[in-house]
């Protein structure tokens, strides 16, 4: 009756592909479309002020914090995600960490071990205890 929604790299093109045989140990800074089929051990951070979409494929994995405007997950992610526009968890997504989002979409079968934290629930910058991702703090300065 209903067809599963295909995984897509959102509205932008894929500018960078990390293939299934690749393992990166260290932080990754990017802009544009980043499609991960391989493995990243480190932070994945979109450049401040740039249009950026991170897509984690079913066979891909990330161990570390993610900061990007749009994040589409269909693989394994261990770490917190900060998406100031949208997070999409597809049916094969396996996430261990907190999701900080404005809009979230979860497909049937997605698994989250952590908290969903809406952007409006986070105290405004300058208030005691406020935590703001590095890339966004730089953009606000």
N, CA, C and O of each residue as an XYZ file, in Angstrom:
564
protein
N       0.818     -1.183      0.000
C       0.000      0.000      0.000
C       0.867      1.253      0.000
O       0.756      2.089     -0.897
N       1.744      1.388      1.021
C       2.637      2.535      1.071
C       4.026      2.099      0.641
O       4.501      1.037      1.043
N       4.666      2.905     -0.161
C       6.036      2.616     -0.577
C       6.998      3.340      0.346
O       6.740      4.478      0.739
N       8.116      2.689      0.703
C       9.086      3.395      1.534
C       9.676      4.569      0.762
O       9.892      4.499     -0.448
N       9.928      5.637      1.486
C      10.488      6.843      0.893
C      11.963      6.602      0.558
O      12.710      6.142      1.421
N      12.398      6.894     -0.654
C      13.799      6.655     -1.002
C      14.726      7.616     -0.261
O      14.367      8.765     -0.002
N      15.914      7.134      0.073
C      16.914      7.976      0.709
C      17.524      8.859     -0.368
O      17.914      8.385     -1.436
N      17.598     10.125     -0.074
C      18.124     11.071     -1.050
C      19.067     12.041     -0.366
O      18.952     12.251      0.841
N      19.978     12.627     -1.083
C      20.873     13.605     -0.485
C      20.220     14.984     -0.423
O      20.899     15.995     -0.606
N      18.923     15.039     -0.171
C      18.129     16.250     -0.064
C      18.113     16.978     -1.400
O      18.107     16.335     -2.450
N      18.105     18.283     -1.380
C      17.920     19.040     -2.611
C      19.233     19.382     -3.305
O      19.214     19.871     -4.435
N      20.353     19.142     -2.670
C      21.634     19.505     -3.263
C      22.332     18.333     -3.916
O      21.940     17.177     -3.760
N      23.378     18.666     -4.652
C      24.188     17.641     -5.299
C      25.197     17.077     -4.296
O      25.488     17.698     -3.273
N      25.719     15.905     -4.603
C      26.778     15.314     -3.784
C      28.099     15.891     -4.276
O      28.510     15.652     -5.411
N      28.757     16.652     -3.409
C      30.052     17.240     -3.763
C      31.206     16.337     -3.332
O      32.258     16.306     -3.971
N      30.990     15.599     -2.231
C      32.041     14.743     -1.696
C      31.457     13.384     -1.337
O      30.415     13.294     -0.688
N      32.139     12.330     -1.767
C      31.718     10.961     -1.467
C      32.837     10.273     -0.698
O      33.988     10.253     -1.136
N      32.487      9.713      0.447
C      33.429      8.882      1.198
C      32.966      7.452      0.979
O      31.950      7.024      1.525
N      33.721      6.722      0.175
C      33.339      5.387     -0.274
C      33.356      4.341      0.825
O      33.889      4.575      1.910
N      32.767      3.181      0.538
C      32.615      2.134      1.550
C      33.934      1.546      2.047
O      33.965      0.977      3.138
N      35.008      1.661      1.299
C      36.298      1.099      1.712
C      37.157      2.111      2.459
O      38.305      1.812      2.790
N      36.621      3.315      2.735
C      37.401      4.396      3.339
C      37.094      4.523      4.824
O      35.934      4.488      5.232
N      38.155      4.674      5.637
C      38.024      5.004      7.054
C      38.826      6.273      7.301
O      40.012      6.340      6.977
N      38.175      7.277      7.874
C      38.836      8.534      8.201
C      38.907      8.634      9.715
O      37.891      8.510     10.399
N      40.112      8.861     10.239
C      40.315      9.077     11.666
C      40.735     10.531     11.831
O      41.866     10.904     11.520
N      39.815     11.338     12.319
C      40.063     12.770     12.467
C      38.808     13.543     12.105
O      37.843     12.973     11.597
N      38.826     14.826     12.365
C      37.657     15.667     12.111
C      37.533     15.993     10.623
O      38.530     16.127      9.913
N      36.278     16.119     10.168
C      35.991     16.439      8.773
C      35.189     17.732      8.740
O      34.133     17.827      9.366
N      35.693     18.738      8.004
C      34.963     19.989      7.769
C      34.494     19.950      6.319
O      35.254     19.565      5.431
N      33.228     20.352      6.074
C      32.718     20.278      4.706
C      31.688     21.360      4.448
O      31.168     21.987      5.371
N      31.407     21.560      3.174
C      30.269     22.365      2.736
C      29.699     21.652      1.517
O      30.356     20.790      0.934
N      28.488     22.010      1.136
C      27.841     21.318      0.023
C      27.292     19.986      0.487
O      26.893     19.840      1.642
N      27.272     19.016     -0.410
C      26.730     17.697     -0.087
C      27.832     16.701      0.225
O      28.726     16.484     -0.593
N      27.775     16.098      1.397
C      28.730     15.057      1.806
C      27.954     13.761      1.964
O      27.019     13.693      2.762
N      28.330     12.736      1.216
C      27.675     11.433      1.246
C      28.671     10.430      1.796
O      29.739     10.231      1.217
N      28.327      9.790      2.921
C      29.254      8.894      3.612
C      28.775      7.450      3.505
O      27.737      7.085      4.056
N      29.552      6.632      2.785
C      29.320      5.188      2.720
C      30.362      4.459      3.552
O      30.195      3.282      3.871
N      31.437      5.155      3.906
C      32.531      4.572      4.677
C      32.376      4.864      6.151
O      31.264      4.910      6.677
N      33.518      5.062      6.822
C      33.528      5.203      8.274
C      34.343      6.429      8.665
O      35.439      6.653      8.152
N      33.789      7.221      9.586
C      34.482      8.392     10.100
C      34.558      8.267     11.606
O      33.550      8.042     12.275
N      35.780      8.416     12.140
C      35.998      8.443     13.585
C      36.492      9.836     13.928
O      37.692     10.109     13.875
N      35.572     10.710     14.279
C      35.886     12.104     14.568
C      34.674     12.968     14.289
O      33.642     12.470     13.840
N      34.793     14.258     14.553
C      33.685     15.179     14.331
C      33.466     15.409     12.842
O      34.409     15.391     12.050
N      32.205     15.625     12.476
C      31.849     16.003     11.104
C      31.120     17.335     11.219
O      30.016     17.401     11.759
N      31.744     18.400     10.707
C      31.246     19.747     10.935
C      31.115     20.490      9.612
O      32.056     20.554      8.821
N      29.926     21.050      9.387
C      29.705     21.875      8.199
C      30.281     23.266      8.455
O      30.217     23.781      9.571
N      30.844     23.863      7.408
C      31.385     25.209      7.530
C      30.248     26.183      7.813
O      29.174     26.092      7.217
N      30.497     27.109      8.724
C      29.479     28.073      9.145
C      29.037     28.941      7.966
O      29.856     29.400      7.170
N      27.738     29.152      7.877
C      27.200     30.027      6.852
C      27.083     29.414      5.475
O      26.628     30.086      4.550
N      27.473     28.168      5.303
C      27.416     27.494      4.006
C      26.235     26.530      3.964
O      25.841     25.985      4.995
N      25.674     26.318      2.789
C      24.630     25.312      2.596
C      25.310     23.956      2.652
O      26.258     23.705      1.908
N      24.830     23.074      3.532
C      25.486     21.788      3.695
C      24.467     20.714      4.042
O      23.547     20.934      4.829
N      24.656     19.534      3.428
C      23.810     18.375      3.687
C      24.731     17.180      3.920
O      25.568     16.852      3.078
N      24.566     16.538      5.072
C      25.303     15.312      5.365
C      24.344     14.147      5.206
O      23.284     14.122      5.832
N      24.713     13.174      4.366
C      23.913     11.962      4.200
C      24.776     10.772      4.604
O      25.843     10.544      4.034
N      24.303     10.018      5.594
C      24.996      8.821      6.054
C      24.262      7.614      5.495
O      23.133      7.327      5.892
N      24.905      6.908      4.572
C      24.296      5.761      3.892
C      24.140      4.582      4.844
O      24.732      4.561      5.923
N      23.346      3.612      4.439
C      23.034      2.437      5.260
C      24.286      1.714      5.741
O      24.334      1.295      6.898
N      25.290      1.555      4.901
C      26.501      0.835      5.278
C      27.542      1.739      5.937
O      28.585      1.244      6.366
N      27.295      3.047      6.032
C      28.244      3.987      6.611
C      28.116      4.107      8.121
O      27.112      3.703      8.708
N      29.164      4.676      8.747
C      29.120      4.908     10.187
C      29.947      6.135     10.540
O      30.936      6.459      9.883
N      29.506      6.811     11.605
C      30.222      7.960     12.147
C      30.297      7.779     13.657
O      29.295      7.499     14.314
N      31.503      7.944     14.194
C      31.711      7.930     15.641
C      32.233      9.306     16.015
O      33.433      9.568     15.940
N      31.323     10.184     16.419
C      31.704     11.544     16.781
C      30.539     12.491     16.604
O      29.495     12.114     16.073
N      30.717     13.702     17.043
C      29.686     14.731     16.967
C      29.478     15.188     15.529
O      30.422     15.248     14.741
N      28.221     15.511     15.195
C      27.880     16.012     13.861
C      27.220     17.377     14.006
O      26.329     17.562     14.835
N      27.669     18.338     13.186
C      27.080     19.669     13.141
C      26.873     20.042     11.688
O      27.841     20.239     10.953
N      25.600     20.144     11.259
C      25.283     20.495      9.875
C      23.851     21.003      9.813
O      23.040     20.653     10.670
N      23.525     21.819      8.821
C      22.153     22.297      8.696
C      21.151     21.166      8.458
O      20.108     21.110      9.110
N      21.470     20.258      7.516
C      20.583     19.146      7.182
C      21.366     17.851      7.335
O      22.461     17.708      6.790
N      20.788     16.895      8.090
C      21.438     15.605      8.320
C      20.440     14.501      7.996
O      19.342     14.456      8.550
N      20.841     13.609      7.085
C      20.016     12.457      6.710
C      20.801     11.210      7.116
O      21.925     11.001      6.658
N      20.198     10.376      7.984
C      20.907      9.224      8.526
C      20.175      7.939      8.158
O      18.971      7.804      8.377
N      20.929      7.000      7.595
C      20.401      5.667      7.326
C      21.402      4.599      7.762
O      21.206      3.414      7.493
N      22.477      5.021      8.435
C      23.503      4.101      8.912
C      23.651      4.212     10.416
O      22.702      4.556     11.121
N      24.868      3.914     10.911
C      25.136      3.947     12.355
C      25.854      5.240     12.717
O      26.829      5.628     12.073
N      25.357      5.899     13.760
C      25.979      7.123     14.243
C      26.046      7.063     15.768
O      25.039      6.839     16.441
N      27.246      7.266     16.295
C      27.443      7.319     17.738
C      27.972      8.709     18.063
O      29.120      9.034     17.756
N      27.131      9.523     18.684
C      27.506     10.895     19.017
C      26.306     11.807     18.882
O      25.273     11.409     18.345
N      26.441     13.020     19.366
C      25.357     13.986     19.297
C      25.284     14.618     17.910
O      26.300     14.793     17.236
N      24.062     14.957     17.497
C      23.829     15.595     16.210
C      23.197     16.957     16.460
O      22.215     17.069     17.193
N      23.767     17.993     15.846
C      23.225     19.353     15.920
C      22.854     19.760     14.496
O      23.731     20.016     13.671
N      21.560     19.819     14.212
C      21.086     20.208     12.878
C      20.176     21.416     13.039
O      19.097     21.299     13.619
N      20.590     22.573     12.536
C      19.763     23.751     12.759
C      18.647     23.914     11.739
O      17.885     24.878     11.807
N      18.540     22.976     10.788
C      17.381     22.972      9.893
C      16.566     21.689     10.064
O      15.412     21.739     10.491
N      17.168     20.532      9.731
C      16.376     19.306      9.693
C      17.235     18.072      9.884
O      18.383     18.012      9.442
N      16.642     17.074     10.565
C      17.253     15.749     10.693
C      16.242     14.745     10.166
O      15.061     14.800     10.508
N      16.717     13.824      9.328
C      15.873     12.731      8.842
C      16.524     11.416      9.240
O      17.677     11.153      8.897
N      15.773     10.588      9.971
C      16.235      9.248     10.316
C      15.466      8.265      9.445
O      14.254      8.111      9.593
N      16.169      7.607      8.543
C      15.550      6.626      7.658
C      15.395      5.305      8.411
O      15.856      5.173      9.545
N      14.760      4.353      7.788
C      14.406      3.088      8.427
C      15.556      2.281      8.984
O      15.353      1.537      9.943
N      16.763      2.387      8.432
C      17.914      1.609      8.906
C      18.816      2.408      9.842
O      19.881      1.926     10.229
N      18.405      3.624     10.212
C      19.220      4.478     11.084
C      19.350      3.858     12.471
O      18.379      3.366     13.045
N      20.581      3.894     12.998
C      20.877      3.427     14.348
C      21.711      4.517     15.011
O      22.899      4.654     14.719
N      21.097      5.291     15.898
C      21.761      6.458     16.490
C      21.862      6.290     17.993
O      20.878      5.988     18.667
N      23.074      6.491     18.512
C      23.307      6.539     19.950
C      23.841      7.920     20.262
O      25.023      8.201     20.061
N      22.968      8.779     20.754
C      23.344     10.152     21.061
C      22.110     11.029     21.028
O      21.018     10.569     20.692
N      22.284     12.281     21.374
C      21.181     13.228     21.411
C      21.043     13.940     20.077
O      22.041     14.272     19.437
N      19.805     14.173     19.659
C      19.530     14.888     18.417
C      19.002     16.280     18.753
O      17.950     16.415     19.378
N      19.726     17.304     18.340
C      19.317     18.693     18.512
C      18.806     19.159     17.149
O      19.558     19.149     16.174
N      17.552     19.562     17.069
C      16.912     19.759     15.774
C      15.904     20.898     15.806
O      15.495     21.357     16.873
N      15.511     21.345     14.620
C      14.354     22.218     14.434
C      13.190     21.398     13.915
O      12.061     21.523     14.390
N      13.484     20.544     12.920
C      12.490     19.637     12.344
C      13.116     18.251     12.319
O      14.276     18.100     11.937
N      12.354     17.236     12.722
C      12.860     15.869     12.694
C      11.835     14.991     11.985
O      10.626     15.168     12.139
N      12.345     14.043     11.206
C      11.499     13.062     10.525
C      12.104     11.694     10.798
O      13.295     11.477     10.578
N      11.272     10.770     11.279
C      11.759      9.425     11.581
C      10.958      8.409     10.798
O       9.729      8.376     10.873
N      11.661      7.579     10.045
C      11.018      6.509      9.300
C      10.801      5.297     10.188
O      11.477      5.123     11.201
N       9.850      4.462      9.796
C       9.579      3.229     10.533
C      10.829      2.368     10.554
O      11.444      2.134      9.514
N      11.207      1.897     11.731
C      12.384      1.054     11.885
C      13.603      1.787     12.413
O      14.543      1.146     12.885
N      13.616      3.116     12.346
C      14.750      3.891     12.860
C      14.865      3.693     14.363
O      13.857      3.602     15.064
N      16.111      3.627     14.860
C      16.336      3.442     16.289
C      17.174      4.586     16.830
O      18.208      4.937     16.261
N      16.716      5.168     17.939
C      17.423      6.252     18.603
C      17.587      5.902     20.069
O      16.608      5.637     20.766
N      18.841      5.903     20.538
C      19.126      5.747     21.963
C      19.716      7.080     22.400
O      20.914      7.323     22.256
N      18.868      7.925     22.926
C      19.278      9.274     23.306
C      18.057     10.153     23.413
O      16.931      9.659     23.482
N      18.272     11.452     23.427
C      17.174     12.408     23.581
C      16.960     13.198     22.310
O      17.892     13.436     21.541
N      15.718     13.603     22.101
C      15.369     14.561     21.059
C      15.270     15.919     21.742
O      14.476     16.088     22.668
N      16.060     16.882     21.300
C      16.076     18.208     21.910
C      15.710     19.226     20.847
O      16.482     19.454     19.915
N      14.535     19.845     20.975
C      14.081     20.834     20.002
C      14.870     22.122     20.182
O      15.243     22.466     21.304
N      15.127     22.835     19.101
C      15.919     24.062     19.128
C      15.333     25.097     20.083
O      16.088     25.829     20.724
N      14.012     25.177     20.194
C      13.383     26.152     21.081
C      13.589     25.803     22.548
O      13.421     26.665     23.411
N      13.949     24.562     22.849
C      14.154     24.134     24.235
C      15.536     24.511     24.741
O      15.788     24.477     25.946
N      16.444     24.875     23.822
C      17.807     25.226     24.198
C      17.821     26.690     24.611
O      17.280     27.524     23.885
N      18.427     27.041     25.767
C      18.498     28.437     26.184
C      19.225     29.277     25.148
O      20.156     28.804     24.497
N      18.802     30.515     24.999
C      19.426     31.426     24.033
C      20.885     31.658     24.407
O      21.259     31.554     25.575
N      21.712     31.976     23.400
C      23.134     32.225     23.631
C      23.286     33.356     24.636
O      22.541     34.336     24.609
N      24.241     33.208     25.503
C      24.482     34.224     26.507
C      23.879     33.865     27.849
O      24.290     34.415     28.871
N      22.903     32.948     27.875
C      22.334     32.508     29.143
C      23.241     31.468     29.761
O      23.940     30.733     29.065
N      23.216     31.420     31.070
C      24.054     30.477     31.799
C      23.735     29.042     31.394
O      22.569     28.651     31.354
N      24.760     28.263     31.095
C      24.582     26.859     30.763
C      24.273     26.610     29.301
O      24.092     25.461     28.897
N      24.209     27.668     28.496
C      23.893     27.484     27.078
C      25.064     26.825     26.371
O      26.216     27.219     26.556
N      24.768     25.833     25.571
C      25.796     25.154     24.793
C      25.462     25.364     23.331
O      24.349     25.069     22.896
N      26.419     25.871     22.572
C      26.203     26.148     21.168
C      27.316     25.482     20.373
O      28.487     25.610     20.730
N      26.969     24.761     19.286
C      28.000     24.124     18.484
C      29.037     25.133     18.009
O      28.722     26.298     17.767
N      30.285     24.667     17.878
C      31.411     25.525     17.504
C      31.147     26.333     16.232
O      31.367     27.544     16.204
N      30.680     25.667     15.194
C      30.481     26.322     13.908
C      29.418     27.415     14.001
O      29.545     28.458     13.359
N      28.370     27.184     14.800
C      27.312     28.189     14.917
C      27.764     29.355     15.765
O      27.398     30.497     15.490
N      28.568     29.085     16.812
C      29.085     30.159     17.655
C      29.964     31.088     16.835
O      29.927     32.305     17.013
N      30.761     30.507     15.929
C      31.627     31.325     15.063
C      30.794     32.169     14.128
O      31.161     33.310     13.848
N      29.684     31.649     13.635
C      28.821     32.387     12.707
C      28.109     33.529     13.416
O      27.844     34.566     12.809
N      27.792     33.345     14.714
C      27.109     34.385     15.470
C      28.027     35.516     15.873
O      27.569     36.627     16.141
N      29.340     35.239     15.919
C      30.295     36.252     16.399
C      30.530     37.338     15.388
O      31.304     38.261     15.641
